[in-house]
Amino acid sequence: MTTKVLLCGGGNAVHVLSSYVGSLPDAEVKILSLFPGEAERLAKAVGASEKGIQCTNDEGGAPIYGNPSTISDDPAKVTSDADVVIMALPAAFHQLYLEKLKPHLKPGVIIGAMPGQSGLDLCAHHVLEERCNTVSLFGFETLPWACRIVEYGQSAQVLGTKAEIGATIVPCRYGSVEKVLGTLQHLIGEKPVLKPSSSFLANTLANVNIVHPTISYGFYRDKDMTKPFDKKPIFYQGVDDATGEMLTKISDEVMHLRDVLVGRYPELDLSSIIHLREFMIKCYSDYIEDTTSVATMLRTSRAHVGLCHPMKEVTVDGATKYLPDFGYRYFTEDLPCGMLVIRGIAELAGVPTPMLDEVIGWSQNVMGKSFLVDGKLDGKDLGRTRCPQAYGFSDLDTFMRVNGYLPPVETKERKSVNAMEEPAALPIAHASDARRTMLKTLLAHALVCGAAAFLAPLSPTVPRASVRLQETVDAEVESSPKAKKYVVVGGGWGGWGAAKALCESGLENVDVTMIDALPDPTGKTPYLSPTGKPVEAGTRGFWKDYPNINALVDQLGLDENEVFTPFTNSSFYSPDGLEATAPVFSEATVDNILGGFPIVGDALKNALASSGTEDFPMLPSPLGQVLATIPYFERLPIADRASMVGLLLATIDCLGGDEETKQQYDRMSAHELFLRFKLSERLVTDFIKPTLLVGLFKPPEELSALVVMELLYYYALAHQDSFDVRWIKNGTVSDSLIHPLAERLMEDDDELTVLGGCRVKEISLEKGEDGKMHASKLSYLNTKSGKVEEIDGIDGIVLALGCQGMQSVVSSSPDLARLPEFSLAASLKGIDVISCRLYFDRKVPTRSPANVFSRFDELRGAGGTFFMLDQLQDESLAELWGEDPAEVDEESLGSVVACDFYNAGGLMSLAEEDIVKILTEELLPSAVSKFADAKLVDSWVGKYGGVVSWFSPGSYTKRPPLEGAGRSVLPNVKCAGDWVRMGEREHGAKGLCQERAYVSGFEAANSLMKDTATGEEFKAHEVLAVREDEAQFKLGIEVNQKVMSVLPRFWTR
């Protein structure tokens, strides 16, 4: 029987495995590489040799040859029949590969990584979810060999084969450790001998993760890292005694952590964790000449001879020099997928790690990252790590039980090893059951509790606000017994909508507290780049039908023309050039629409001219949109555009249907719907897909057809001018709109207190006399003081959270997690986003200030936009550059471009400079050629993992209802945000929409007061409706309902 093996990656280990495994008569090798162009390059190189890839090794003997049968970049082509999947690539890419492999893995497949690195199982559970029960997961503690590529695609060399390494295996329900271990041993050969580790926890705490960053710190700590080296410095052979002592101390700290864990959990087997000294001897005893100390073992190991520090070449006075490369895997992999995971477990256990902290602190500084802040894992980049805190774990018992590190016994109280906090006993009996029922809640990237989804002002850590932000709540100061005490969790549009409704309700005595993880959710304190320029995450538009946000501008006494730009065009660019331009429909003229049509156009122009206006008339939808866009599509033929007509029927049927109909559409992907209604492939690929990638942030195959229909109708079909959009004219959304609103509520209403830089720890529920549950107490962590505070006697809560915040709150609130409405909401995943600011030495003219990238391979599956801020905010160019207008000549300042990537998983692992290069060297010059002449002066990149709501197929019933668990179960907790289901209060604004989030806050607060302010007079906040549906759409719904009452809806599920 042939074992089919899929190798993931294209580096040193894959070359060796291709030879080793490919040489076996009972194995077939395929290779998957997702790195752009690598599969094609590797296939071409391998194809140049009839025998395949040659490998020589330190054991001697004849070279080994192995020939992969397939090399591809398409997981669907190589995964479905794989018996074994080996990820032999940097750990930073494990999540991306698991996501791509997931739909194609067959039951019983063996899948894992060499090396597994710390937190592999957390990453796998996070991605594979329930599918983890059907696969056998493995992780090697290290690579089996020290190896290198000799000639790409042709030959590789094993420099040293380890004698013995640990392998962690969690078999599927119809597998066994022995069977999986035997299969893997057969594939890699007799050496190294694979020894089963007790658990992935043991693999996580293995000492191999500490070596590279510590050696680098020891070498560079006293050197000027800006001064180039004449040659690459030796890595292992250059280790001095002081560095060896550092490695010994860190290994001592890991061993102490092991002993503390075993002391707390006597049933825990961590015997496979050994000191770095023993690890070196175990793996390299045949190669080490001097075993006196860790330093001497590294200096005298023949297996590591000649390996150098990772360096970047630079040219100085015509000579090649070298500078340290801190973007190399020694840092990008060994820190987030190694040292930080160990540090995270130590933090949960209350075990100090001073030497480890010192190395992490230096490493994060040279990387330009923030993980460890003031002794806590609380940095802005924590979400890109695999430490427990990044997956929502905040106490040790939960972490140990849910991940199956302990035998499935009843939970019993234990003495906490963390003197600062006594963890609560878990209401679960078995770790396996816990994984199935709680993974979606607990194993999500939930770093930000209270920060709104992407449409709220997002920013990493910034200086504390100078506005009136209360940093702690004095629990001993009791409010008036008659006061209504409300808490709003989340400072985005939904949270501020709720706060506004509560503060302006007219209740005689009300106390409103807003909690948000952002240091200043009021928007007063700008977030600055390292060079002092104001930046924000994402560029957000304000569409025609935003009546409530428009009303807010009036209520705040602001000049609409000073807050917003005029409505603008938007252009779509592909590798072929300009594809289309979305016009400003409300400003279209007869001449620019009909001027290009001889005879017919002239006749229509003359007929319309008799009305005495040159404006293009408002016509019934979608006729007006079709006519108004005719001259704006550069390449897309009319026949392809006309294929969209079929969607009109689907839109009428979907949006005019009942709840069951909506759920039927929700179970379909938009891609399925497009196929069934015969949309042309070119229309979808060139126009609709890039539109969805920047509107709902996922491609059509990953989006609910229901939400796509809502979005297309609201933004494109409801009225001729529905797509008209404008932007912030000066500054950011936060300082232009949120800050004036916050100032008004905080100055005019003493009821409002804002707690910035705080994260909700737990919401506690109690059963009331009415038999219903009620939220009564909330605890939160003040990240500045490090103290956990409480607010008790709560009358009601509005959870104005995105998916990430909801995951964090529910995972740390067992009472909420027991209610399916909250646990389901916490199971929903978010979308990765990258925001960039680019500063050029000259102004670059473009056709439109707002632009979309379409079909570029460099996007790696992401949606991309670029906005010419110097055009949108031309009156405040100096401020964009962080300069004083009185002290700078604005004519000398160049373009400022805001670029955003959505669905950016394929780009998140890239170094910031590589992302900037993709923009400045590939995307921007391809779209607008004059960017090739502009020189980049400065840049900023912000990465935000899992922050945007993902409306996936089947997600509708999991999205949180505005009423939370319902009035009959939990009447005093409501939900707000653009992703909530509003039921009968549903607003016309749809999708990832600031207007919808803002309105949901009003409605949540109105409902909360109705259920909690019994007998008191209050004024429900007014909600302004969007424009009515047009007559033809209403008629279409009426006719469709009659037809569908007798005909089957064959195109839905």
N, C-alpha and C positions, 0 to 999 in steps of 0.2 A: 504494500500500500504506500502510495506516494504522499509525503507530508508537504503541503503547500505553505510556503513561508513568505510573508510579505515583510520586506525591510523598509523602514521609513527613514528618509534622510538621504544624504549623498556624500557624507564626509568620510573620515578615516575608518571608523568602525564599520560603516556600510560596505566599504571596499573590502575589508578583511572578511566580513561575514559573507559577502557575495562569493568569495573564493572558498571559504570553509564549508558553508552550507551547500553552495552550488556544486561542490565536488562530490557530495554524497549521492550514491545511486538511487536512494529512496526519497530524495527531496527535490522540490522545484522552487526556484527563487524568483520573486518579482520585487520590483523596487518602486516605491512611491515617493516623489519629491514635490512638495508644494511651492518650493522656492521658484519664482518666475524664471522660466527658461532652463532650469537645471536639468529637468528630466530629458529634454531634447539634447542638451549638450552631453549629458552622461551617456545617453543611448548612442549618440554618434561616436563618442570615444570608445565605448565598449564594442561597438560594431566593427571597429577597425581591426580587432583581433579575433581570429577564428576560435581561439580557446577561451576567450573571455578575460576576466581579471586574474592576474597572477599575484600570488602572495608568497613571500619568503618569510621564514620565522627564525627565532633565536634557537629553536630546537634542532636546526639543521635539516638535512634531508632535501629531497627534490622539491621544487616549487609546486604550489597547489594552484589549480585553475578552477574557476567557477564562472558559469555563463548565465546571467539572469535571462529568463524567458521573456519578460516584459519589463519595460521601464516607462512609467507614465506619471502624469500630473493629475490624473482623474481618479479619485478614490473609487468611483462606481465601477471602473474597469478592472481593478486589481484586488478588491477587498472581499467581495461576496463569497468566494470559495476558499479564502485563506483559513488554514488550520492554526497557524501561529502568526502573530503580528509583533514585530520587534521594532520599537522606536529607538534607534541608535542615533540620537540627535540631541542638541542642547535642550535642557529641561524647560527653558522658556517657551519652547515650541510644542510641548506636550499637549496643552489645552487646544491649540489650533488643530493639531492632527486628530485628537480624539473627537473634536466636533465634526470634522470632515469624515472620519471613519464611522462614526456612530450609526448612521442610517443603513450601513452596508454590512455590519458585523453579523456573522451567523451565530446561532446559539452554540455554546460549547467552545468557542474560539479561545485560544490562549493569547492574551495580549499584555504587553508590558514594556519596560524600558531598561536599557543598559547604558549608563547607570540609571537607577530609578530616581536618585536624588530625594531629598527630604520632601514629604508632603505629596508624593505621587498618588497615594490612595485618596487624599482629599480632593485633588484635582480630578481624578477619575470619577469619583462619586458625584462631584459637582456637575460634570459634563454628561456622564452616561446615565446617571440617575438610576431608575429601576433596572436598566439593562445590565447593571453591575451584577445582578443576580444570575445572569445567563452567560457570563464570561469568566474565565479564570485569569485573575490579575497577578502579574509578577513584577518584581523589581530587583535588579542586581545592586548590591551595595557600591559597586564600582565596575568599570570596564574590565573584561577578562584579561586585557593586555594593554601595554603601552605600544601604540602603533602610529603609523603615519602613511600618507599617500606618497608614493614615489613618482608616479606619473598618472595624472587624472584619468580615470576610466580604464587604465591599463594595468597598473601594478601598485601593490602596497607592501609594507614591511612591518612585521611584528618585532618590536625592539625587545620586549620582555613579556613573558607569559607568567601570570601570577599562579602561585601554587594552589591557592584556595580562596574562594570568595563566598560571601553570604548571598543567599537568594530568598526573598520573601515571596510567598505564594499564598493567595487566597483563592482556592478552587471554586468553581461554580457548583451548583447543587448536584450535578451529575459528574463531577470530576473529583480528583484526589491530588493531594500534594505530591505523592509518590509518582503518579503518572505524569504530572506536569514537569516535575523535576527531572524525570528520566528523559522526557522529550527534549527539554532544553539542554541537558548534558550531552545528548546525542548530537545536537546541532552544533555545539561549540567545540566538541572534541573531549578527549580525556582530561585535559588540563585547561583551565584550573578546575579543581574539584568543587562542585557546587554544594554548599552546606546550607540547609534550610534555616532561615532566621525565624525567630518566634513570632514576629508580627511586623507590620509596616512601621510601627512605632520604633522598633529596634533599628530598622533600616534608616528611619529619619534621624535617629540620634547617632548614627555611625560617624566616626571622626573624620572620614575622608572629605567631608564638606568644608572643613575648616582650613585646609592646607593652603590653597592658592591665594586667597585674600591675605592671610597672615604672612606668608612669605613676601608678598608684594609690599605689605605695610612695613615689614622689617627692613626691606631693601631701600624703600623710598623715603622712610620717615625723616631722615636727616638730609635729604638731597633737595636741590632746586629742580623741581620737575618741569620747569619751563626751559631749562638748559638742555639742548640736544646731546645725545650720546654719540660718540664716534662709531661704536659698534653695539650690536645687541648684547645686553648683559646676560650672563648665564643664570638660569633660574634655580634649579635644585642644587647644583654644585656651588652656588654662590651664597647659600644659607649660612649666616654666622651663628655663633653660639647664643647671642641674645634672641635672635629669631627662633631658634630651636627651643629656647626657654619659654617664649610666648606660646608656641604650639603646645608645649607640655602643660602650661597653665590652663589653656583653653580646654585641652583634653581632660585635665583634672576637673574642671568645672562641669563638663559633660558627664563624667563619671559620678560626680556628686549629685547631679540631677537624676541620673539613673538610680542611685541609691535612695534618694528621697522618694521617687516614684514607687520603687519596690517596697520601701518602708510603709508607704501609705496604702498600697495595694499588694498585699503579700502574695496574692494569686498570680501576679504579673510575672511573666518570664522575660527578662531582658538580659539573659546570660550571654547572648551573642554580641552585646556591646562591650568592646574591649578598648583599652587605652591605645592611643596612637602608636606608642612604642611596640605593643604586641601586634597591632595591625600591620606595621611595616615588616616585622619579622615573619608574620604569617604569610604575607603576600610576596615578599621579595627576599626571603632568606637565602636563595641561591645567587642573588645578585649583589648583596650588601657585604662590604668588606670590613666595616667597623660598626659594631652595634653598641658602642659606648653610650650614645645619646641619640635623641631624635635628630639633632643637627648633623652628627657624624654619619648616621644612616642615610640621610638625604644627600650628603656630599659624596658618599662613596658608593651610591647605587648605580650599577652599570645599566640598569633598565632605564635610567633617566639622563644618560650622558648626552650632552649637546643641546638639550632643550633650553630655550631662551625665554626671557620675559617677553610677553606680547608687546610689540612696538609698532609705531607708524613711521613710515619713511617721510622725511622732510628734506628739502634742499636748502643748504646754507652756503652762500658764496660759491655755488656751483658744485658743492660736495654733498653726497648723500649722508644724512644724519638720521638719528632715531629719537622719537619721543614716546613716552608710555602710552599704550592703548588701553584706556580704562573702559572702553566699550567692548572689550573682549569677554568671552564666556567665563573667564576666571572671576569676573565681577558680575556680569549680567545674569549668569546662571548660579554660581556658587553662593551669591549673597541672597537673592530672593527665593531660591529653591534649595537652600542649604543652611547657612548660618542663621538667617532670620527665622526659619522654621524652628530650629533648636531654641533660639532666643524667645520665640513666642510661647513654646511649651514651658520654658523656664519661668516666664512671666506668669503664666496661669498657675504654676506650682509655687510661686513666691520664692524661687531660688535665685540668688544674686549671681551675676556673671560679669564681673568687672573687666576681665581681660577680653572676653568676647565683645563686650560693649565698646571697648577702646578700638578694636579692629573694625567693627561695624561703623563706628562714628567716622573714622578716617576714610573707609571705603565709600560710604555714602557721599562724603564731601567730594572726593575725586570723581565720582560718577555724576555728580550734580543731582542727587536724589535725596529724598527725605523719608526715612523709615522710622528711626529711633529719635524721639524728641523728649528731652528732659527725663531720660530714663524709662520712657514708655514707648511702646510700639504704637505710635499715633501720628506718623508722618503722612504727608499727602500722597506718597507713592506706595503706601502699604497694600493697596488693592492689586498691585501687580506682583505680589509675592504669594507664596503658598503657606504662610504662617497661619495658625488657627484663627487669629483675630480677623484675618481677611475673609474667612468663611463664616463669620458671625459667632464664633465661640468666645465666651467671656468667662467661663468657669471650667475648672479642670475635670470635675466629675462628668459633666455633659460631654466634654470632648472625648474622654476615655470611653464612655459607654456607647455613645452614638456611633463611634468609628470601630466598634468591635474589638478594642484592644484588651478588654476584660472578658472573662467567661460570663455567659448569660445567667447571672444570679440576681436575686432580688436586691434592689438598691437599699443600702442601709447607711445610716448617718456615719460620717467619718469626721475626724478632727481635721480642720483645714490647715494645710501647711502654709497658707498665706495669712499672716497675722492681720492683714488689712481687711479681709473679707471672708465671711463664712458662707460657702456655697450651699444652696438649698438642695434638699434631697430630690432626686428625679422621680417623677411618677411613671416610670417605665420599667418593665421587668427584664426585657431581653434586648441586647445590643442589636441583634439582627432585626427584630421588630422595629426598633427605634430607627434603624437606617431606612427601612422602607417607609415609615410614616413621618419621619422628621427631616430627611435629607433635604427635601425641597425647601424647608424652612431654614435649617441650620447651615447647610453647605452652600451658601451663596455669598457673593462678594458684597458684604454689608458693612462697609466702612463708615458710610455717612448716614447717621440716624437723624432725621429731621431735615436734612437738606432736600430741597424739592428735586423732582426729576429734572431733566436737562433744561426745561423751559424756565426754571427758576434761576436766579443768578448763581452760577457755580464758580467757585474759586478755591484754590488751595489755601493753606494757612496764611493769613495776613495779620498785620498789627491790630491790636484791639481797637475797637471803635472808640472815638472820643465822644460819641453821643451817649445819651443816658441808657446804658445797658447794665442791668443789674446782674452781677456775676454770681451771686449766691442768694438763696432764699433762707431767711432766718426762720427755722421751723418753729421757734418758740413764740414768734409774733403771730397772734391769732387775728384773723380778719373778723369783721363784724359778723355775728351769727346769721344775719339776714342776707349777707352778700352772696351772690351767685358766683361760684368760683369755676371758671372755665379755663381749659388749657388747649392751646393750638400747637400741635407738633408739626413743624415744617414751616419754613419761611419763604416759600415760593408764591406764585400767584394764588394758588388755592388757599394757602395759609393766610395771606394778607386779605383775601376776600372774606374769609371767615372772621378774622380779627376786626375788619371794618364793620361787618354786619353785627357782631356782638357789641362792639363799642358804640355803635350808632343806633342800638335797638331801643333806647329810651328806658331800659330797665333801671329802676331807682338805685340799685346798689349792685354793681357788677365788678368782678375782678378777673381780668383776662391776662393770661401769661402765654407768651409765645416762646417756644423752645426750638432752637435750630443749631446744627453743628457748625455752621459758618460763623466765624468770629464776629462778623457784623452783618446780620441779615437785614438791617435797615437800609443798606446801600450807601451810607454816608462815606465809609472808608473805601477808597478805590483799591482794587488789587493791582499791584504794580509788577512788571517783569523785573528780573534781576538788574536791568539797566535803568529802571525807574520810569518805564513807559506804562501807561494805563492799558490793561488788557481785560478781556472777559471771555468766557467760554461760550462760543457760539454766537452767530449773528442772527437775530430773530426779527422776522417781518411782522408787520401789522396790516392785516387784510381789510378790505372794504367793509365787511360785515363783522366788525368788532364793536358793536354799539355800547357795551358796558365799559370797555376800556376807553373808548372815545368820551363817554360820559364822565369817567374819572378825571380826564384831563380838564374838562370844564369845571368839575366840582373842586379841583385843586387850584382853580384860578390860573391855569397855565394857558399859554397861547399855543394852540394846536400847530400853528405854522412854525413855531420855534422848537416844539418837541419832535415833530415828525418831518421827514423830507417830503417833497411831492411824491406822488405815485410814480414808480419807475418801471422801465422795461427790464426784462430778464432774458439773458441769452444762454443758449445751450451749445457747448463746443464738444466735438469728437475728434479723434485723430484725423478725420477728413476735413476738419475746419468747422466753421459756423454751421450749425444744423438748423437752428430756429431761434426766433426772438418772440417772447411773449409781450404783446403790446400793452399799453395802458388803454384798456377798452373804453373807459369813461372819457378819454381825451382824443379818441380816434376821430379823424375827419373824413369827409366824403372823398377828398382828393387822395389821401394816402392809402385808402382802402381800394378805391375803384379806379385810381389813375392808371393802373397798369393793364386795364382791360379795354382794348379798342372796341368801338361801336357799342357793345352792350354796356360797358362801363360808362361811356359818354352819355348814353341814353338815360341810364339810371342817375347819373350825376345831374343831368339837366332836370330830371323829374324831381329829384330831392332839393335842387337849388330853388325851386319855386316856393319851398317852405320858408325861405329867407334865412337859412342857417347853413353853415359849412360843416357843422358837427355831424358825425355819423350817427344815425338815429338808434335809439334803444329798441332792439328787435326782440321778439320772443326767443327764449332759450330753447334749443342750442343754435338756432338759425343765426343769431347775432354773432356768436362766437365763431362759427364756421366762416362767415363772410369776413369778419374782422381779422382773422388770422391768415387769410389766403396769401397776402404778400409777405408774410413773415417766416414761412417755412422755406429754407434755402434748398433743401435736398429731399425731404420726405414727399414722395408723390401724393397727389390728391387721392388716388385709389387706396393707398395705405391709410391715409387719414380717414377715408370714408368707411373703412372696416370697423371703426369704433362705434358705428351706429348701433350695432347689436347690443352694446353695453347700455344703451338707453332703456331697453326693455328690462335688463337685469336690475338697473338702478331703480326703476319705477316699482318693480316687483319686490326688491329687497327693502327699500326704505318705506314703501307703502304697506308692507306686510306686518303680521303680528309677531309676537315674541318667538313663536316656534319657527316662523319663516326666517327671522334674523339668525337664529341658531343654526339653521340649515346652511345659510350662506357663510356663517362663521366657521363651520367645519370644513369648508372648502378653502383651498389656497386661491389667491388671485390668479395665479398662473393657470390653474385648472379652469377657472371661469373664462379667462381669455381664450384658451384653446377651444372651449365648448361654444363660444360665441364667435369663433373664426376671426379674431383680430389678427392682422397681418404680423408676421414675425418681425418685420422691420419696424413697424409702429411700436411694438412692445420693446424691442431692443434699443432703438434709437431715441425714443421719446418717453414712453410710459415708465420703463424700468429706471432710468436715471431720475425721473421725477419722483418716483416712489422712494428711491434710495435717499433723497434729500428731503422728502416730505414725511415719510413714515419710517425711514432709516433702515429698510430691509428690501431685498429684491422680491418680486411678486410671488415666487415659489415659497417664501417664508412668511407671507402676510395673509391674514384673514381676508377673504373676499368681502365680508361684511364691512370691515373698517375701510378697505380700499374704495368700496362703493360710496360710503359716507364721505370720504375725503374728496373723491372726484366730483361728487354732486355739490358739496359745500363750496369747494374752491373753484370749480370750473363750469358746472352745469346749472346751478340754481338761477343765476342771472348773467346777463351779458358781461357785466363788469365785476363778477365775483372774484376773479383772479387778480384784480388790481391790488398792489401791495406797496407799502411805504416802509421807511426804516427810521431808526432813531437819528436825529439830526446832529445832536451834540452829546458826546460822552457815551454812556451805556444805558441799558434798560434800568439798571439798578439806581444810578444816580439821577436819571431823568424822570422816572415814574415811582419806583418803590420808595426812594428816600423822601420825596415830598409827601407821599401818603403816610409813611411812618412818622414823619415830623408832625403831621396834622393830628394823627391819632394819639401820639405820645404827649403832645403839648396841650391839646384841647380836652383830652380824656385821661384823667389820672388813673383810670382803670387798667390801662395797658402797661405791662412790663415785658421787656424783651430780654430773654436769656440767650446771648450769643455764645458760641463755643461750648455748647452743652449737648450731650447725647443721652437720649432716653435709655435707661437700663431696663426698667420693668414697669408695666402697667398691671396693677392688681385689681381683681374683681371680687365683689362680695355679693352674696344673695340677699336681696332685700325682703321686706315684709310682704311685698306684692308677689313674691315668688320669682322675680326676674333678677338677672345679674345686673350689677351696676359697677362701673369703674369708680373706685374710691380713692386710690392712691397711685402716685407716679414717682418713681425714683429716676434720677439722672446724674450723669457724671459731668462735673465741671472740669473741662480738660485743662484749664489754666491752673486751678488750685489742686487738681487731682482728687478732690473730695466728691463723694456720692451724697447728693442731697435728696430730700423728699418733699413732695407737695401732697398733703393729705386733705381730706374733706372736700374732694373734687365733686362738682355737680355735673360736669360733662367734659368730653374731650372730642376735638376734631383732629383726626389723623390726616393731615395734608401732606402725604408722603408719596414719593415715587416708589418703584419696585424695590430699589436697593434699601431705602429707608424702612419700608414695610418689612422686608426680610429681617433687618436688624432688630426692629422692635418686637416682632412676633417671636423671633428665635430666643429672645431673652425674657419673654413674658409667657410663661406656661399657661396662665389662665386664658389669654387670647388665643394661644395656639390650639387649645382644645375646641375652639369654635371653627367650623369648616370654612366660613367666609374669610377668616383671616389667614388660616393655614394655606388655603388655596391661593389667596392673593400673594402670600409670601413665597409660593412656589414659582411664580412667574419670573422669567429671566429678563435682564436688561440688555441694552445694546452699547457697545463700546464707541466712544467718540474721541476724536482728536481735534483740538483747536490750535491754530497757528496764527501768528502775526509776523508779517514780513515787511521790512523797511528798506526801500530802495533809494539809490542816489539820484534818481530823476523821476519825473512824473511820466507814467505810462498811460497813454490814451487808450480807452476801450470803447466798444460800441455801447455797452450797458454797464452800469455800476454793479449789478447783481448777476452772477453767472454760475452755470452748472457744468461740471465735467461729465461727459458721457462716453462709455465704451473704452476708456483708456486702460490698457493692461496694467499700467503702473498703480492703478487704484487698488489692485488686489482684492476685488470684490466689494470695495467700499463705494459709497456715494461721496461725491466731492463738490464743493462750492468755493467760489472766491468772490469777495466783495471789495470793491475799490473804495476804501474808507475815505481816501482823500477827495473822492468825488461826492460821496454821500455826506461827508462832514467837512466840506471845503471851507467853511467859515471858522473852523476850529482846528486847523491843520497843526498849529504849534502844539496844542494840547495832545493831539494824537501822538506826537513825537516826545511828549513829556517835557516840553519846553515852555518857557514864559513868553507869551506873544509879544511882550514889550521888549524882549531881549534877543529876538531872533528874526531874521528875514525869512518870512514864510515862502517867498519865491525860491529860496535855496533848498527847501525841503522837498524830498521826493515822495513817491507814492507809498501809501501804507495799505497793505492787502491783508484782509482777514480770510483765512482759508480753513475750512472745516471738513473733516472726514467723518462719515457716519457708517455704522456697520464696519467698524475699523479694526476688527480682530486680526486681519492679515497684516496690519501695519503697526499694531501696538508694541510688538516686540522689537521694532527697529529703534536704533538710536535716534535721538532728536535731530542730529546733524544729517542723518540719512533721510529722514522725512523731509527736512528742508531741501535737500538736494533733489529729491523726487519732484518737489514743487518748482524749484528754480531752474532745474536743468531739463526737466521733461514736460510736466503738465502745463505750466504757465506759458513757456515759449511755444508749445504746440498749439495752444489756444489763441494766444495773441503774440505774434512774432516779435513785437518790440520789446517784450520782456527779455529777449536774448541779449539786447544791448544794455540792459540795466544791471547795475552792480548791487548786490545785496550788502546792506550796511549793518543790519541788526536783525535778530529774529527771536521769537519766543514760541515754545511748543508746550501745550498742556494736554495730558492724557487723562481720560475719565472712563474708567472701566465699568460697564454695566449700569450706566446712569439713566439711559433713556428707556421708556416703556416700549416693550416689544409686543405688538398686537399679532401674535402668531395664530395660525389656524387652530380653532378650538379653545382659544383663550377667553372668549367672551364670558362664559359662565364662571371663569376663575377670577375675573377682574372684580375688585371690591365694590359692593353696592354702596351707594351713598348712605343708606341706612345701616351700614355695617352688618351686624348679625340680625338686625331687625328689631322693631319696637317691642315685640312680644318676648324677646330673649335678652337683649342688651340695649335698652333705649337711650343710654347716655354716651354712646360712642358712635360718631359719624365719620364718614370718609370724604375727602375732597381731593381733587387733582384731575388732570386731563384724561386719566385712564379709568375713572370710576364709572359705574353704571348708574345713571341718574333716574332710571325708571320713568315715572309719569312727569318728572321735572326735567326730562331730557331737553337740552338746549340745542338750538340750531347749529351752533359751532361744533365742529367735529375734529377728530384726529388729535395729533399732538399740537394742541392749540392753546395759546395763552388766554384767549377769551374764554374757552371752555373751562380751563382750570380756575380762572377768576370767578366765573359764575358758579361753579361747583362749590366754592367756598361760601358764597352767599347762601346757597341752598342747604348746605350742611349745617351752617349756623342757624338758619331759620328753623330747620327741623329739630335741631338740638334744643333751641329755646322752647319750641312747641311742646317737647316732651319733658322738659325739666323746669320750666318757669310757670308751672301750673298755678293758676289764680292770679298771676301778675300780668300787668299790661306791658306789652312790648310791640315794637314796630318791626315787622318782617322787612328785610332789605328788599327793595324793588329789583326785579330782574327784567332788563329790557330785552325783548325778543328780536331775533334777526328778522329781516324782511320776509314777508309771506312767500310761500311757494307760488310760482306763476300758475295762471289758470290752466294752461295746457298740461302742466305736471299733475295738478290735482285731478284733472279729467282722466289723465293716463292711469293714475292710481285707481280711480273708481272703475274704469273699464277693466283694468287688469284683475282687480279683486273678483269681479264677476266671472271673468274667464277662468281664473285659477280655482274657482269654486267647483268647476266641472272638469278641468284638465289637470293632469298630473304635472308636477314641477320636476320634469325629468332630468334637469341639469344640476340639481342640488342633491345633497346627501340626506 
